Amino acid sequence: SELRATLNVYKAVYAIAHALHNLMSCENGPFENKTCANIKHVQPWQVLHYLKEVNFINHLGERVAFDENGDAMAIYDIVNWQLSNDSRIQIKTVGLFDETVKEVNQISLAEEQIFWNFESHKPPESVCSKSCQPGTKKASKKGEPVCCFDSSVECIKCLDDFWSNHGRNHCMLKELEFLSFDDPMGITLTTITVLGTCLSVTVLAVFIHYRSTPVVKANNSELSFLLLISLTLCFLCSLCFIGQPTHTTCMLRHVMFGISFVLCISCILVKTVVVIMAFRVTLPGNNMMKWFGVSQQRGTVFFFTFLQSLICIVWLVTSPPIPAKNTKYFNSKIILECDVGSVIGFSSLLGYIGFLACICFLLAFFARNLPDTFNEAKFITFSMLIFCAVWITFIPAYVSSPGKHTVAVEVFAILASSFGVLFAIFAPKCYIIIFKPERNTKRALMGRQNVE
């Protein structure tokens, strides 16, 4: 039978009775001047005052009391609906929620007002799954009852610059990653860059000091000076790739890289042409060198470098490189890098360098068997072989290296190719100039030709 209404009437009658009883047995009158109510002329508000203070236990063992809003303290049975084998619903009482405990023990946590009908006095675990962990999304399992879930009800996605913590209940700022000067890899590359720059400047100083000697003169001293200056710029441009990318460094790193390498290869290309023509001029009746003198050599280097400068200017005006945030490799990290902007502009810059390098390599390769006096072609061939090998292997390494390692691979390719050109072309000459001065004479150079 449904006795809830009857039970509430029963509680209400007894509450009024307790209030009237307390009113009659007044102690320390609660009204003005500590007076009590007149039992023969009771006012409703006086009864209401005592009704608010009612707090007793009925014969069912339930506490009857009212909160500050005048609402009865709630007492609920916690039940579990269970499906039996014959598809009937059975209701099992598994606990009790008693709000009156709060008034007795002065507690505020709802968990301490719940009493479970188990030996452990702890809430029962779901027959489907345990409670969902924070930071996960609710989803029903295939083939399982609808009460089973993999995760919590709501899943709030963090902003692009944030990532969830280990407990997946709080958004944390993502780690910023770039090749910095404080990073061990950055320190190593910076040290190598400074070393290469110092070596280039040292070799330049040696060539300037011994500019009047046959070895320096025989290898076109002016082009050698310009080549060493361009190698110094090649080493220095790698510093633009280290550090947090900015609008200035993103533009500077590519422009400086493109122009310095074209200047370097242009000098090598002109040196190769000069070597070939110098051999041809020894043939009777050949006056080819007068058509490719010093002015023509300077103009050729300037023309090739000007074309690269023009490519860079168009690229920077139309769609320049800009700093960008890359999150496609790591969800918990933001990789700061330089977006090249115009892919066509960047491809044109690299393609032009590769085109000049291939022409230089082919010319030097075909001239490698010239007499020993003109063995500059052998050194140029070897330097271009190193240069091309480095940049060919750079492509797959660049594509497969995520994060700051991408920039590190690019810097390594710049340094390796620069060192290859520096050592292949200038190491043999420096060895003769410094350690074998007796071979740094016109007679010694001519003597080797006569022997061969």
Number of C-alpha atoms within 10 A of each C-alpha: 3 6 8 9 9 10 11 12 12 12 18 14 12 16 23 16 14 18 21 19 12 16 22 14 12 13 11 10 13 15 11 7 8 9 12 17 17 11 11 6 7 13 11 8 9 17 16 15 14 18 21 18 16 19 17 14 10 13 7 6 8 13 20 19 22 19 14 8 7 11 10 17 17 14 17 12 14 16 13 13 11 12 11 9 7 6 8 10 12 12 12 12 13 15 20 16 18 19 22 21 18 15 14 9 10 9 13 12 9 12 11 14 17 21 17 16 15 11 6 8 11 13 14 13 9 10 8 12 12 13 13 14 14 15 21 17 15 16 13 13 12 8 6 10 10 11 11 18 19 16 19 15 13 11 14 12 11 13 12 11 17 18 19 19 14 10 10 14 14 14 17 16 16 20 15 14 16 23 24 17 16 11 13 11 16 22 15 12 20 20 12 17 25 15 13 22 21 14 18 25 16 13 18 21 14 15 24 15 11 17 17 11 16 18 22 22 14 14 17 15 19 17 20 21 19 19 25 25 18 23 28 24 21 28 28 22 24 24 18 19 25 25 17 18 22 16 13 12 21 22 21 16 20 23 22 20 21 23 24 24 26 28 26 26 28 28 28 29 24 19 23 25 18 21 23 21 18 14 15 15 15 11 9 7 8 11 13 13 15 11 11 17 12 15 9 13 21 17 13 17 21 14 14 19 22 15 15 22 18 13 19 22 14 12 23 17 8 10 14 22 26 17 19 17 15 18 16 11 11 13 15 17 20 23 22 21 25 24 16 21 16 15 14 12 21 19 12 16 24 17 12 17 21 18 11 16 22 18 14 23 25 15 17 28 19 13 22 21 12 15 14 17 16 19 15 24 28 21 20 26 25 19 24 27 21 19 24 16 13 18 18 13 11 16 13 10 16 17 10 10 13 14 21 18 16 18 21 21 17 18 22 18 23 24 22 19 23 27 23 19 26 20 17 20 21 20 14 11 20 18 11 14 21 12 11 11 13 11 16 19 14 12 12 13 17 12 13 13 13 10 7 8
